[in-house]
Amino acid sequence: MAVYRIFPEKDTTIWSEPNTSGIYGNAGLDPVIEIGGYPDVNLVGRAQRSLIQFKTSEITSTLDNKVTGTWTSSLHLSLASATEIPTSYTIYAYPVSQSWTNGTGRRDDSPLNKTGVSWKHRGAQENAWDSLGADFITSSVSGSQTFTLDSDHDVDIDVTTVVTSHYSSSIPNYGMLLKIEDSYENYVSASINLKYFGSNTHTIFPPYLEFKWDDSVYSSSLSELSTDIATVTIKNHKEKYSDSDSARFRLSARPKYPTRSFTTSSIYLTEYKLPSASYWGIKDEYSGEMIIDFDTTYTKLSADDTSSYFDVYMDSLQPERFYRLLVKTTLNDSTIVLDDNNVFKVVRHG
């Protein structure tokens, strides 16, 4: 598998609007995280930023034990809702430069929860940030993404430079801060609010850090399947996998009407490989959402002398959900998606 995901150990929203006593609240257990700029009731400009952190041990394990060759890493957030978004805006991801405590609050708690990080403090009303709104590195070690009204507004920021710095320990891993561009923070002309599903969501859309690399190996003496009048199945599909498993799925590809030849074995049992421009994907069975979409670089099928195949790490998928395996290929000048009802469930280990 050349797509692997890890999930946050913590995430939260911090906002610049205190209560009437000057206290800034905590939202460490809120199911959404927020970014934006808005006017308060007194028309004073305010800002919302998000903090998110992934375990150093999981980053290190992924890069040391799974990734091979050149890789990229991107931060994904799925949009829950948005209000008054501008025609164009940019979201930035910066490395945080000090540690912080997540806390147990929610944005709408009354009274405000003070157990963890806020706009002013790194912890429970103690250890103030050097600068209000969190301390972060604004150098070139960052990532960004620009959106327009036609965008789907899900965050997909290339943070390879940030992750590389965390992995090499050239900067400590205190996570990343996400903010909208400066011109829209403390904004008074509109209430720009972007809400994303956080790690405490009960949906299939938690944030994740995604690693991609090309692990395909296309070295096979098998003949290439060239007709779309064919039977293509996954030979070793199971109904359940533990979230600690990894699986190599092997495909059986055969023409329905093979060319007759003189042979001592049945021509109907001869395996073929799919074309090199073939890709795998995974769909959530109940929502219909593509969890891992077809990617011409990172989800290419491999092939050896046995069959075409691809690998999947099950701990990269959310447990206790059902998924469907799909294959996309081009046969006889027709691009088709092969769906053989290969549905499986990932179950939580232990």
HELIX and SHEET records of a PDB file:
HELIX    1   1 THR A   56  ASN A   65  1                                  10    
HELIX    2   2 THR A  160  SER A  168  1                                   9    
HELIX    3   3 ASP A  182  TYR A  184  5                                   3    
HELIX    4   4 ILE A  267  LEU A  269  5                                   3    
HELIX    5   5 MET A  314  SER A  316  5                                   3    
SHEET    1   A 4 VAL A   3  ILE A   6  0                                        
SHEET    2   A 4 TYR A 208  TRP A 213 -1                                        
SHEET    3   A 4 TRP A  71  LEU A  77 -1                                        
SHEET    4   A 4 VAL A 155  ASP A 158 -1                                        
SHEET    1   B 5 LYS A  10  TRP A  15  0                                        
SHEET    2   B 5 GLY A  45  GLN A  53 -1                                        
SHEET    3   B 5 VAL A  32  PRO A  39 -1                                        
SHEET    4   B 5 ILE A 192  PHE A 197 -1                                        
SHEET    5   B 5 LEU A  79  THR A  83 -1                                        
SHEET    1   C 5 LYS A  10  TRP A  15  0                                        
SHEET    2   C 5 GLY A  45  GLN A  53 -1                                        
SHEET    3   C 5 MET A 176  ILE A 180 -1                                        
SHEET    4   C 5 SER A  88  PRO A  95 -1                                        
SHEET    5   C 5 GLY A 143  THR A 148 -1                                        
SHEET    1   D 4 ALA A 230  ILE A 234  0                                        
SHEET    2   D 4 SER A 246  PRO A 255 -1                                        
SHEET    3   D 4 SER A 308  TYR A 313 -1                                        
SHEET    4   D 4 SER A 302  ALA A 303 -1                                        
SHEET    1   E 5 LYS A 240  SER A 242  0                                        
SHEET    2   E 5 SER A 334  VAL A 347  1                                        
SHEET    3   E 5 ARG A 321  LEU A 331 -1                                        
SHEET    4   E 5 TYR A 279  ASP A 284 -1                                        
SHEET    5   E 5 MET A 290  ILE A 292 -1                                        
END                                                                             
